[in-house]
Amino acid sequence: MSKIAVLIAVALTAATVTIVGCGGAVEQPAAGVATQPQASDAATAAPVRPSPLPATPAVTIVATATPRPTNTPSAAQAVTDLGGRLRIASVPPVQQLVGSWLGTTTAANMQVRPFSDPLIHTDRFDGSLVPGLATSWEANEDGTQWTFHLRDDIEFQHGWGKFTAHDVPHSTGLIVKEDAIASDTGIFRELFGNTYDDVINNVVVVDDNTVRYDVQVPNSIVDFFISAQQGNLFMYSKAQFEAEGLDGYEARPAGVGPWQFEERTLDVNLLYSRVPDHYRRSPFFEELEWVLIPEENTRLAQLKTGQVQIGEISRELHIDAVGSGLEVVQSQLPSLQVTFIIGGVYNPEAGSECADGGERCFYQPDEPHLDVRVREAINRAINRQEINEQLFDGIGQPHVVWGYHPALPGWNSRWLEEHEEKYGFDPERARQLLKESGHEGYKVKLLLTELPGVPEMIPMGEATYTYLTNVGIDVTSEAVEWSTYRADYYRPGRTHGTIAASRGTYRPAEITVRSYNRSGPTGFWRTSVDPRTDTLYDLATRSMDPVVKADALRELGDLKFDLYSEAPIVWLPAQLVIDPREVGEYVWPGNINASFTHTEYITPAQ
């Protein structure tokens, strides 16, 4: 067995947690509900921390909690005195919003999740889908109808009345509006209808406490798409919309979450207040404030001086933080998969409007990255071990196929066995491949950008600048905001001649495949040279048979692995720095797109 295989095998054996299906009550699982198709029998818990290099002082990671049944309160939550304002310093979100349809799932999870709940919640210990506003749900045999049974005791904030099934089609329809740019807009249009009115017709109110999604094409993971783990569908008050329109949402959105939205100042902060007697968990702090700070040294300085209690800090600064009396905590599950997206890798069926003066480019036959030898050379040029040790302090676990994890359906052990042979660091082989391809010295723009959860994305890009230059690629670099990369590069199919870092979460493989490899309106990057990707994606998502699904995903993963579709780098836990004088327990799963969630469960120090 190769060294990389041994590392993952150790991680899986040493720390595992059972993924359970959705249940009936928040505290106890119930029978008779559709099983979450997200995970196999076991999923990895917080990855095992390899020994650091001798020259690197070790940073102690504080265990945030021991996994236990669904959201069962821990001893640390026997708190009687509430904390004051909990201030969390974060990288600014991709879009600043209160309407979840106006940006990425990352932006929605960070800013909307505090004040509004989804139908399906995510367990903070094991990451499984569990009841939220829906107490139970089921699908028919072919996945074309999904029925959700709702709580009947929920009130919207700001006095907007009772939450009922009538709010569900309205909230779903917002994501397909003409101006919607949500991560889920494409898939929602495919599943539920292209317009708001279409969605209203296809999301059927059976009675005040029951709603049925009539799906336009069969889909085996509708519950995932509308869950908190995905991140764009949160409940908004239909009554508020009818009275105040979207302006009312923008000024003072009424939600059903554990926090109530109070105010925001763009590029500065967002402020929420505690909702007492929340059906799931009332916060242990009176207020929550997201403090938006781009510079990580400033975030660390505010932590040291007590101006914030929790902060997102790059791992290279953890030693400094711990030396100042702060602590590092990490997520319960492997949280983030980090990769480089090789731009311009579109298949002929993706089409192109460039030749006709259109804005959407996609397939360009002269793109060097369409040559598999060039994509292999890029992978051979990158020193993954050095990146892990120098930037991530050795905590990362090997990542061999973008979108796939050994604990999730679709995994193929062949990828581990052949990874060193096909992807191992070999600059000489990279130079040879470039020469054979005829693209020696070709030009690449390395886009330096970042997302919450991985503040090391920019230094990782800077290191890769050197790796690619060393094998003879003519590299330039450009710093861009993620929102710019999204709007100007990957959405219109203009990633040609670029390489950019990205990060995803621990989630079903078909979700990452949809975003990055699928063609058509539900695909974003469309980084696949083989049209079979679309056929296999459809088979994996439309079949309710778990064996058929896993086989299709495995074959799709084989394509990605053998064709070097991306340059996967590392799996990481989500990590935060806390001030232990102010913060007690923080348990969050890490498999949600934004990573840092479940803030209502954070306890003050005792």
N, C-alpha and C positions, 0 to 999 in steps of 0.2 A: 504493500500500500504506500502511496506517495505521502510526503510530509504534509501536504495540504489536506489529504483525506484523513490523516491521523488527527489533525487539529480539529476538524469539524466533528469527527467521531467522538473525540474527548468531550467537546462542548455538548453534544447531544446526550451523551451518557451521563455526564456529571450533573447536569441541571435540566430537568424536564418538568413540564406541568401539563396536566390534562386539559384539553380544550373541550368544554361541554357545550351542548346545544342550548338554544334559547329556552327560557323557563317561564313559569307562570307568575311568580312574585319575585320582587327584587331580591329578597333574602334567600329564597329557596327555589331550586329548579323544579319545573313541573313537566309532566308527561304530555304527549299528544300534540307537540308543536313541531313545526318543520325544523329539522336539524341544520345547524349552520354548516354550509358546505365549505367553510374557510380552511379548516385544518384537519389533519389526520389525527390518529389516536393520541399523539403526543406532540407538543410544540416546545421549542427551546425556551427555557427561562433566561434570566440575565446571563449573557455569555461568560464563559470561564475566562478569567483574566490571565493571559500568558505572563511569564516572568519578564520584567523590563530589561533593557540592556543594562549591563553593569554600571555604565556611567550615568544612568538616568535614575534619580531617586524615585522610589515608589510612592504613589498616591493611594491612600486607603480609600476604597469605595465603601460607603456606608449602606448597608442593606436597608432598603426602605420598608420592607415588610416580608413576611413569609406568605406564599400563596395559600389561600383558604377558599372555602365555598363562596359562591357569588356574592360579592359586596358585603359580606358579613362584617359588622363593625369590629375593629381591633381594640385592644386594651388602651391604646393611645387615644382613642376617640371618646373615652369616658371623661370628657371635658365639660366643665360647668361654666367657666368664665370665657366669654368670647374675646378674641383678639380684636385689635383696632383695624387699621387699614393694612392689607397685605399688598405689598408693592413688588412686582415682578419685572425685572429689566430684560427686554427682549430685542432681538433684531426686528426692525420694522417689518410688518407684513407686506406681501407682494402688492396687495391692494388694501387700502383703508376703506372699510365698508361696514354697514349694518344690514345690508340686503345680501343674503347669501348667494343670490343669482348673479351678483356683480363681480365675481372673482373666483379664484381658485379654491379648491377644497381646503388648502392650507390656510388661506386668509379667512375663510368662513369658520373653520374649526377654532381658530384663535379668537375671533372677535364676536361671532354670533353664538357659538356654543355656550358661553357663560349665561346668556340671557334667554335662550330658547332651546328646548329639547327636541330631539327627533322622535319618531315613532319607536325606534329600536335603539336601546342604549348599548354601551360596551362595558363589559366587566373590567374593573380596574386591576384585578389580580391576574386573570388568565386571558384577557382580551377577547373572550367569546361574546357573541351577540346575545343580549338579555333584554327582558321587557323594559320599555320606557313608557311612553304614552300608550303604546299597545301592550296589553297584558299577554296576548298570545296571537299567533298567526299560522296560516296554513296555505299550501298551494295545491292546485289540482294536479292530476297526473302528468299533464304535458307542459306545465309551467306557464299556462296562458292566463290563469286567474289566481290572484293572491289576495286572501282575505285577512283583514286585521281587526282585532277586537280591542276596543279602546277603553281607557279609564273613563269613569263618569263623574270624577270628583275634582277636576282640574279647572282653575280659574286663570284667565289671562291677567297679566300685570296691568297696572294703571286703570283698573276698573272696566276693562273691555269685555267682561262677561265670561261665560263658561266655554271651555274648549270642547268642541264636538266634532263629529265626522265631517261636518260641512267645511271646517277649516283645512282639511287635508287636501282635497282637490285644488283649492285655491293656492295653498302653499306650494304644491307640486307644479301648478301651472306657471308660477313666477319664474321657474328655472328655464322654461322654454320661451319666455317673452322675446320679442324681436331684439331688444337691447341686451339680452342675457349673454354673459361671457363666462358662465360657471364652468368648472371642469366637467360637470355632469350634463351640461346642456345637450351635447351631441347624443349621449346614450339615453337621456330622458326623452328626447324627440323620437328616437328610434323605438323606444319602448312604449311611450304613453301618448305621443302625438306632437305634431310640429308647432302647434299654436296653443295659446292659453285655452281657447274654446275647445280644441281637440282633447286636451287633458281633462277638462271639466266633464266631457262626455265619457272618457275612458276610465276615470277614477270615480267609481259609483258609490254614492252614499246609500247604504242599505238601510240604516237607521241611524239615530243620533250617536250610537256607540259602535258602529260597524261600518267599515269602508272596504270596498273591493277594487283592486287594480286589475283592469282588463288589459293585458299586455298585447301589443300589436304583433310581436314576434316572441316565440317561446323563450323563456330565460330562467335559468336555474338558480340565479342569485339575486333576484329582485330584492329580497330582504337585505342583502348587503348594500345594494345601491341606495336604499332609502334609510340606511342605518346611520348611527353616529360615527361609525368607523369610516364611512366614505366621506360624508361631510358637507354636502350642499343643501340637503333637504332638512330644514328646521321649520317648526310650526309658527306661522304668523296669523294674527287675528283677521279673519274675513270681515268682521264687524268694523274694525278700525279702518281697514282698506275702503270699505263702502262709505264710511263717514269722512275720512281725511285723505284717502288716496295714498300714493307713494310718498308724498311730502310728510304725511304723518309718521310713516315708518322711518323716514330719514331723521326726523326731529326727535321722536320719542317712541321707538318700537316697543310694542307689547309682546312679550314672550311668555313662555311657561317654564323657564329654566330656574336654577337655584340662585342666580344673580339677576338683578334688575338693572337694565341699562340706565345710566344717569346722564353722562355727557362724554364728549371726546373733543380733543384739540388735535387737528391733523398734524402728524409728524411729532407729536409730543406724548399723548397719552390717551387711554380709554379708562373710564371710571364706571364701576358697577357697585350696587349696594346689595346687601344680604336679603334674601327672601325667607321670611320665617315660615316654619311648618311646610317646607317643600316636601312633596310626596316621596321624593327619593332620598334627598339629603340636604338639609339646610346647612349653609357654610358655617365654619367655625370662626370666621372673621366678619366684622361688620361691613367692610368694603374690600373690593378688589380693584387694583389699578395696574394696568399694563403700562409700563414706562418704556417708550420707544427710543432706543439708543443705538445708533448704528455702530459706534466705536466700542469695541469690546474692552479696551483699557478703561474707558469711562464707566462701563458696566461694572467692571471689577472694582474700580475706585469707589463707586457708590455702594457696593456690597461691603467693602472694608470699613466704610464710614457709617454704615447703618442706614443709609438713605433708602436702600431697597433690601428686601429680605431674601429674594431668590433671583438668580441671574443665569443667563445662558452665556457661558464663557468657553472659549476654545481650550482644548485639552492641554495645550502647551503652557497655559497659564494656571492650570489646576494646582501645581506645586506651590506657586506663589499664593494662591487662594488658601490652601490648606495651612501653609505656614503662617497665615494671618488669623487662624482660628476658625476659618470657614470649613464646610464639609461638602463632599461630592456625593450626590445620590444618583441612582440610575434606574431606568425603567425595568419593569418586570419581565418584558420580552425583548428579543432582538427587535430593534426599533427601525433602524434606518439602513437601507441599502444604497451604497454610493457608487456612481459609475461615471464614465465619460460617454457622452452621446456623440457619435461620429456623424457629422452632418452630411446631407445630400444623398443618403442611402435610401432612395425611393425606387419602387419597381415601376415598370412601364405602364401598368394598369392604373397607377395613381394619376396619370395624365399631367398636363401642364398648360397653363394659359399664357405663359410668358411670351411665346412666339406670336400670340395674337394681341399683345399689348396688355394682357391681364396681369393682375397682381399676384396670382397664385401660381407658383413655379413648379415645385415638386420635381418630377423626373427630368433630368438633364443628362443625356447619354455621355457627355464628355466629362462628367464628374469623376475625379480620380478615386474618390472613396467608394465608387461602385465596383472597383477591382478588389476582390477578396484578398489579394496579396498585400494591398495597401492597408486594409483593415487589420490583417494579421500583423503587419509590421508595426502599426500603432500599438497593438496589444503587447508585442514583444519588446517594445522600447520602454515601457513603463515598469518601474521597479516598485511593485506593490508592497513588498516586505518593507522597503525603506519608508514608503509613505505611512504605513501602519505604525512603524516604530517611532519615526520622527515627528509625525503630525498627530497621531492618535494614541501615542504612549503605549502602543502594543496591545490595546484592548480589543481591536477589531478581529473579527473572524473572517476567514476566506470567503470570497464571493465569486462564484464561477459562472453563473448565467444570470443576467439581469432579469429580475422578476421572480426568480425561483429560490426556494429555501428547502433544505432537506426534510423539514417537518410538514410540508404542505403538499397537496396532491399535484402530481405531474413530475415529481423529481425523478431523475435518472442517475444512478450511481456511476454510470460511465463517465459523466462529466468530471467527477472527482478524479477518477482513475487516469484520465487523459489530460487533465488540466495542465500539469507541469510540462508535459510534452508539447502541447499546442499553444499554451499561453505564457509559459515561463519567461522570465526576464532574460533576453538574449539580444543585445544591441547589434551584434555582428550578423545574426540571422535577419534582423529587421532591415539592416542596410542591404543585405543580399536580396531580400524580397522586393524592396523598393527598386533596386536596379533591374531585377527580372521583370517588374511590371512596366518599366519605362517611365515611371513617375518619380524618379530620383530627383530630389531638390524641389518638389512641387510646393506650392504656397498654401499655407493653412493659417486661418485666423483663430487663435485661441481666445474664446470669450470667457472672461473672468467674472463670475457672478456667484451669488450665494442665496441659500434658503434657510429659514429657521431650522435649528436642529443640528446643522453642520456648519459652524462658523469657520471651519477649516477649508471650505470649498475654494476660497481664493488662493491661499497658500498651496493647496493641492494642485491648482491650475498652474501656479508659478513654478512648482517643481516639475510639472509635466512639460512646461515650456522648455526646460533644460533637457529632459529626456528626449523629446522629439527633435530638438535642434541637434543633439548628439548623434542621431542616426541620419542626419542630412536633410531633414525636412526644413523648408524655409518658413519659420514660424514668426508671426507677429501676434501681439496680444492687445486686447481691448477690454476695459472694464465696462460692464453694462448692468443695469438693474434687471432683475429677473422679469419684471413686467415688460421691459423693453424687449428682452429675448423672446418672451412669449408672443408679444404683439407683432414684432418686426421680423422674427426669424422662423420659429417653428410652426406657428399657426398658419401663416401663408405659404409654408413650404419653401422657405428661403434660407435653409441652413447650409447650403452648398459651400464647400471650402471652409467649414468651421468645425471646431470641436469645443464642447462645453460640458462642464460637470453638472450632474443632476443628482437628486436623491429621492428615493421612494420609501415606502413603509412596508412593514411586515403584513402582507395581505394576500388574498388569492392571486395566483400567477396571472389569471386572465384579466385582472384589473390593470396591472402594469403593461401587459401585452396590448390591451385596448388603447391605452394612452400613447404608447411608443411605437407599436409595430403594425397595428391594424390600419388599413386604408379606409377611405370613405369618411363621412361626416363624424363618425365616432372616434376616429383616430386623430391624434394631435401631431406627433412627430412623423409617424408613418415610416419609421426607420426599418424597413424590410425590403430586401431585394427579391424575395420569393413570394409570388402571389398566393402560394399555398397557405401562407400565414392567415389570410382572411378566411379560407375554407375551414382550417383547423380551429380558428377562434370561434366561428359560428357553431361548429360541432361541440366545442367545449362549453359554450355558454347556453346552448339551447337544449342539450340533453339533460334529463333529470336522472340519468343512470350514472352513478359515481364512477363506475369502471370506464365507461365510454368517455366521460369527461377527463379522467386522469390520463387515459391513453392519448387523447387528442392533445392535451397540454404537454405531455411528454414528447410527442412527435414534433410539436411546435418548438419546444425547448431544444430539441436536437437540431432543428434548422438554425436557431439563434446561435447555438454553440459552435456548430461546424462552419457557419458563414461569418463568424466574428461580427455579429450585428452591432454590438456595443463593446465597450472596454470596462467590464465590471471591476471594481476595486476592492470593496470591503463591506462587511456587515458590522454595524455598530449598535450598541445600546444607546438610548437617549440619556444624556447626562445633564444635570443642573448643579449649580453651586448654591448652597443655602447657608443662611446665618443660623447656627444652632441655638443662639441665644433667643431667637424670635420664632423659629419654625421647629415643630416637633416631627410629626410623621407626614410623608408625602408618598403616596402609592399611586402610580399611574401605569397603564399597560405598555405604552410606547408604540402600539401598532395602529395609531390613528394619525392621519395626515395633518401634522402640526406637532405631533409628539407630546407636547406638554398640555395635558388635559386633566379632567377630574379635579379641578382646583377647589371645588366645594368640599373635598375630603381632606384638605390640608389642615393640620391641627397646629395651634400655637404651642410653643415650648412651655413646659410645665416646670 
